[in-house]
Amino acid sequence: MSQMTGAEAMVRMLQLHGVKHVFGLCGDTSLPFYDALARLDHGIQHILTRDERSAAYMADGYARVSGRVGVCEGPSGGGATYLLPGIVEANESSIAVLGITTDIATTSRGRYALTELDQEALYRPLTKRTEVIDRADKLPEAVRRAFRAMTTGRPGAAHLGLPFDVQNGQVAPGEVWADAGLGVFPSARTSPDGEKVAKAAKLLSASKLPVFVCGGGVVISGAERALAALAERIGAPVATTVSGQGSLAEDHPLCLGVVGSNGGTLPTREALAEADLVVFVGCRAGSVTTERWRYPAPGTRILHIDVDPMVPGANYATEVALVGDAKLTLEMLLSLVGESSFQGGKELVQRAKKRKFSEFRSLAARDDLPILPERVVAALHEILPRDATVVCDPGTPCPYFSAYYEFVEAGRHFISNRAHGALGYSMAAALGAHLGRPGTKTVSVMGDGSFGFTAGEMETLVRLKAPVMMVVISNSTYGWIKAGQKSGFVGRYFSVDFSRTDHARVAEAFGVKAFRVERPESLKPALAAAAEHGGPALVDVITQPLHEARAPVSEWVA
Ligand SMILES: Cc1ncc(C[n+]2csc(CCOP(=O)(O)OP(=O)(O)O)c2C)c(N)n1
């Protein structure tokens, strides 16, 4: 069989790992790779983006809903540096995303070639694995290593550099093989030590009021059913982090909702404080979830389940640490823990939710101008189908939707970039999520700050005719920071306000169906019309600024 080029081998290796979409932006050093994508029959759709940051966020959103590795690509230099924010977000959020950056020829190194930079050094601290492939014959094994690294253990991101001459080099076709199972994460589940599981089961059985605190690891692992079964068996309430939403359906009588400084509320915090045992599952117990390690209070008995051995015990003295896949671990516990007739958990949840939602509902019903954020959440909840996917940027959207939008289907229906919280994530991630799960309605909710970062990507949405809905919370300020200046710096506002953009007109100029809403009574009809529109649609909502709102945020500096 005749040899194939490095670029052709890269395309085939992606195909063999089951890749169906590649998000990216062209560049000089990518020409052989693009030509291979153009010539070969591979079944991969290339989604041309308008910014490499968006390409990486799309790959991230795609991976979060599909459980498949998301792939993005960009050229050397600026492409490599622009792809980076999405790669680090995915890596820190335990999402398998592969970033491919093409590079100058290995023979040009050190000669001041345009766009030269040390890509391996750049990506090393931000990925589970990075490799600039220096020889074409080594390409297939480098791709295999990257997929194995991304999908095993704690999932994460990987980076591959593809120099120009390597793309044109020779690869023996016999080297081009792959384990298709590595295109999905987690691809190799691990079980915890059986003796420790027995100890944990005893601890759970002896506890009077255990409360679960679930992070993103539950949904990533697909552990929702095992969690529900275990929680029901012992009558334990289930709280989640922002990323852990969807661990349990939020209308389940044991689902307490989000806890922590972003999206948690006093009633949920107080419910958590009643636990005599907190069970962290797939959760790092970081600063936001624990309100700077105060809730649960230090000294609370802790059982911690995580696939990453470094996580349990990092922040709390932990009675039993179970290191393993969340689904397998919860199933093992389920086989050892007996039924409990304890009903206190359900009552605790009911009381906390009643308090939380009575305040919310009274605010959501108000006709104030500008429109209250509570009203936006309630209106969207009323008009969207129950299996909709909502992608939220930082600022107003994340805490409000975390606290008050009840996702009534278990699984990944809420997405936010909680690792780094960079503005401008949700529009691109929503497009990725739409392509990963086209059957459900996907909505991006952004602040006007985020809109400024990402507006150009509306051209991609229009080109693809993607029925993604966008909601802009327009308040002409970097509201979250203004709220921090109000609460921590006696309202000494400095350099946080900007002028009002007419987001609907901008959207229309791109060819997006757009609505501008100033009055509360126009909100629901506009949202419903946007949701029903067959292509991209945007609703610009003039909203109460965050520093004046009763935001479900206990600390503005996380
Ligand atoms: C890339 C980036 N730069 C700065 C920040 C810091 N930051 C966090 S929230 C926020 C303000 C968000 O403003 P906007 O998107 O308008 O939403 P609002 O808070 O007004 O609802 C800023 C600047 C960030 N998260 N990401």
The ligand as a Gaussian input file, in Angstrom:
#p B3LYP/6-31G(d) Opt

LIG

1 1
 C      -12.508000      37.186000      30.195000
 C      -12.979000      37.724000      31.487000
 N      -12.551000      38.941000      31.912000
 C      -12.987000      39.433000      33.103000
 C      -13.811000      38.692000      33.900000
 C      -14.237000      39.219000      35.253000
 N      -15.686000      39.339000      35.327000
 C      -16.461000      38.462000      35.976000
 S      -18.085000      38.819000      35.897000
 C      -17.765000      40.224000      35.015000
 C      -18.880000      41.131000      34.602000
 C      -19.876000      40.497000      33.704000
 O      -20.572000      41.501000      33.016000
 P      -21.745000      41.146000      32.032000
 O      -21.356000      40.073000      31.092000
 O      -22.249000      42.403000      31.433000
 O      -22.839000      40.524000      32.991000
 P      -23.533000      41.172000      34.287000
 O      -22.626000      40.855000      35.447000
 O      -23.667000      42.640000      34.047000
 O      -24.824000      40.460000      34.365000
 C      -16.397000      40.387000      34.771000
 C      -15.800000      41.508000      34.050000
 C      -14.200000      37.433000      33.421000
 N      -15.012000      36.638000      34.106000
 N      -13.791000      36.995000      32.212000

